[in-house]
Amino acid sequence: MITKVKLFSTALPVLKYFGAIVWRYRPSYVFLVAGNMLLRGLAPFVNMVMPKFIIDELLGQQRTSVLVGLVAAMLGANFVIYLINNLRDYWMNQANLFFDLKLEELIGQQAMEMDFEYTEDPAVLTQLQRAKTGVSWYSGGIAGISNNLTAIVAGFIQLAGTLYIILVLSPWLIGVLLAIVILSMFVTSKSKRAHVRFMKELVDVNRRFSYYFGLLKNFRYGKDIRLYDAADMLLTRVDQYINEDWVTERNWIAVWNRFTVMLTSLSSVQRAVLYGYLGLQALAGAITIGEFQMMINAAQAFVQSLSRILEQIIDIGKNTEFMNEYKAFMEYPSVKKSGTQNPLAQTGHKLELRNVSFKYPGRDELVLKKVSLQIPVGQRLAVVGPNGAGKTTFVKLLARLYDPVEGEILLDDQDIRQLDLDEYANLFAVVFQDFKLLSFSVRDNVVLGYKQDDNELTQALHTAGLADKIAALPRGVDTTLYKTFDDDGIEFSGGERQKLAIARAVYKNSPIVILDEPTAALDPVAEYEVYRHFDQLVGEKTAIYVSHRLSSCRFADKIAVFDQGEIVEYGSHDELLANSGLYAQMWEAQAQWYVKAG
């Protein structure tokens, strides 16, 4: 049985949390549930009490008019209850569907708005999976909780009514029935705790299974799977997790069967006691046949209602424990604190890093080490270096997706941690190397959350080198990307997707622009054209170009060369070539590309 400590420490806070969601988005649901409690509590008494009078009349005076009236009253009451139940089911189903979708929406909103570093944390991804399953088929969500509460309150109503009937006609039966209920609840409690344990074991298995099974269904991975003969490997992984799931399920079924046998035995003992004792009472004339029938129904309803109350209390503890996973995900504390100050109202901004060091959460090694750098207003800065040198991490810190573990980053001499997060983010238009496009129209992929301007949209597509391609499409900028939802959707090449991502950054029209190797899929000539157009558009804006190709450095005022988390060289293209250092070595290694490209 769920302990009082468990009930108050977990269940009540969860009930309060989801109750607040109900009251915020659909308060009428509270009154609907309250009405359902009364209906479920009182309705059984119609068929529990009325047959007593009908049977006694049949075996007694046998008055036709009285029998017709009693039968009509019982049938009429059942018909009204039937109609109300149908209306209730319709309204409840509509409301429960609303909350299922609302909880999905809220968890999606949290996933989009929580600190970026959480999105790269496996523990948080597992918690997200627990949150999703915790409010769906593990607990039934808000519908499951409302069913628990309804069953408890309705059970108390039935318990009070049946207790009165039994106390009037045969009070000693209460002790026997209570003993059977207590034993049944002990077995049920053990069963529920075992169920919770088994279900939690399945969470991580299901998350990995969903990932691998999702790969099999995703057409975007089709080429790699076929050309690298990866189907057998993926199917082996899927089979592995299916087998793990089956083992857990088989273990649970074996345990569940043992509990079922115990509960069935106790139920048989209860029926034997009831029919034996009440049958003797009827034969002795202590109770009428109608009272015998009513007592049988009342005793069974008493046990069922008390069992249901205790079972639902146990169940609500189990369900709230699952739903607490949702609450835990939704209440992840912010790692980054938003400041209250707004950036200075000016067209250009200077940036500065002072002794910035950084390591990713859960790791010991520093990715950036004591990096200091000034980026004046309107400067073109190229960031180059070997893979793993810290270039993308440098960009993430500038955009404040992470905060440094040491040092500070300044915008116009203000520590960026003192600035409003949203206002600061609006200053940056960033195209990462792992950018994502959506199965929306070209227009929506470029505009996203900003105000639509067709002229600016056309200019952005022109700058990215996509204007002619888009104009030639039958639906132009309203063409859908991919065929996920639209058979007429277009599948862009890798280079075209990168150009579209660049158009998105151009459209945002922020004072600081960062390109983090977005042209990796383009050939040197195409990359040169993109950077040339882009550099012309940037104008007086601050621009940071991160690239593994050094052709972008020709447009840069200064070049920062990263290696093993440090800036090992800094200067102009000509200065760095003259230094004969790492930059010069990289330039010489790539020089053949530029010669071939003309």
Stockholm file with secondary structure:
# STOCKHOLM 1.0

chainA/1-598         MITKVKLFSTALPVLKYFGAIVWRYRPSYVFLVAGNMLLRGLAPFVNMVMPKFIIDELLGQQRTSVLVGLVAAMLGANFVIYLINNLRDYWMNQANLFFDLKLEELIGQQAMEMDFEYTEDPAVLTQLQRAKTGVSWYSGGIAGISNNLTAIVAGFIQLAGTLYIILVLSPWLIGVLLAIVILSMFVTSKSKRAHVRFMKELVDVNRRFSYYFGLLKNFRYGKDIRLYDAADMLLTRVDQYINEDWVTERNWIAVWNRFTVMLTSLSSVQRAVLYGYLGLQALAGAITIGEFQMMINAAQAFVQSLSRILEQIIDIGKNTEFMNEYKAFMEYPSVKKSGTQNPLAQTGHKLELRNVSFKYPGRDELVLKKVSLQIPVGQRLAVVGPNGAGKTTFVKLLARLYDPVEGEILLDDQDIRQLDLDEYANLFAVVFQDFKLLSFSVRDNVVLGYKQDDNELTQALHTAGLADKIAALPRGVDTTLYKTFDDDGIEFSGGERQKLAIARAVYKNSPIVILDEPTAALDPVAEYEVYRHFDQLVGEKTAIYVSHRLSSCRFADKIAVFDQGEIVEYGSHDELLANSGLYAQMWEAQAQWYVKAG
#=GR chainA/1-598 SS CCCHHHIIIIIHHHHHHHHHHHHHHCTHHHHHHHHHHHHHHHTHHHHHHHHHHHHHHHHTTCCHHHHHHHHHHHHHHHHHHHHHHHHHHHHHHHHHHHHHHHHHHHHHHHHHHSCGGGGGCHHHHHHHHHHHHHTTTTTCHHHHHHHHHHHHHHHHHHHHHHHHHHHHHCTTHHHHHHHHHHHHHHHHHHHHHHHHHHHHHHHHHHHHHHHHHHHHHCGGGHHHHHHTTCHHHHHHHHHHHHHHHHHHHHHHHHHHHHHHHHHHHHHHHHHHHHHHHHHHHHHTTSSCHHHHHHHHHHHHHHHHHHHHHHHHHHHHHHHHHHHHHHHHHHTCCCSSCCCSBCCCSSSCCCEEEEEEEECCTTCCSCSEEEEEEEECTTCEEEEECSTTSSHHHHHHHHTTSSCCSEEEEEETTEEGGGBCHHHHHTTEEEECTTCCCCSSBHHHHHHTTSCCCHHHHHHHHHHTTCHHHHHTSTTGGGCBBSSSSCTTCBCCCHHHHHHHHHHHHHHHTCSEEEEESTTTTSCHHHHHHHHHHHHHHHTTSEEEEECSSGGGGGGCSEEEEEETTEEEEEECHHHHHHHTSHHHHHHHHHHHHHHHHC
#=GC SS_cons         CCCHHHIIIIIHHHHHHHHHHHHHHCTHHHHHHHHHHHHHHHTHHHHHHHHHHHHHHHHTTCCHHHHHHHHHHHHHHHHHHHHHHHHHHHHHHHHHHHHHHHHHHHHHHHHHHSCGGGGGCHHHHHHHHHHHHHTTTTTCHHHHHHHHHHHHHHHHHHHHHHHHHHHHHCTTHHHHHHHHHHHHHHHHHHHHHHHHHHHHHHHHHHHHHHHHHHHHHCGGGHHHHHHTTCHHHHHHHHHHHHHHHHHHHHHHHHHHHHHHHHHHHHHHHHHHHHHHHHHHHHHTTSSCHHHHHHHHHHHHHHHHHHHHHHHHHHHHHHHHHHHHHHHHHHTCCCSSCCCSBCCCSSSCCCEEEEEEEECCTTCCSCSEEEEEEEECTTCEEEEECSTTSSHHHHHHHHTTSSCCSEEEEEETTEEGGGBCHHHHHTTEEEECTTCCCCSSBHHHHHHTTSCCCHHHHHHHHHHTTCHHHHHTSTTGGGCBBSSSSCTTCBCCCHHHHHHHHHHHHHHHTCSEEEEESTTTTSCHHHHHHHHHHHHHHHTTSEEEEECSSGGGGGGCSEEEEEETTEEEEEECHHHHHHHTSHHHHHHHHHHHHHHHHC
//
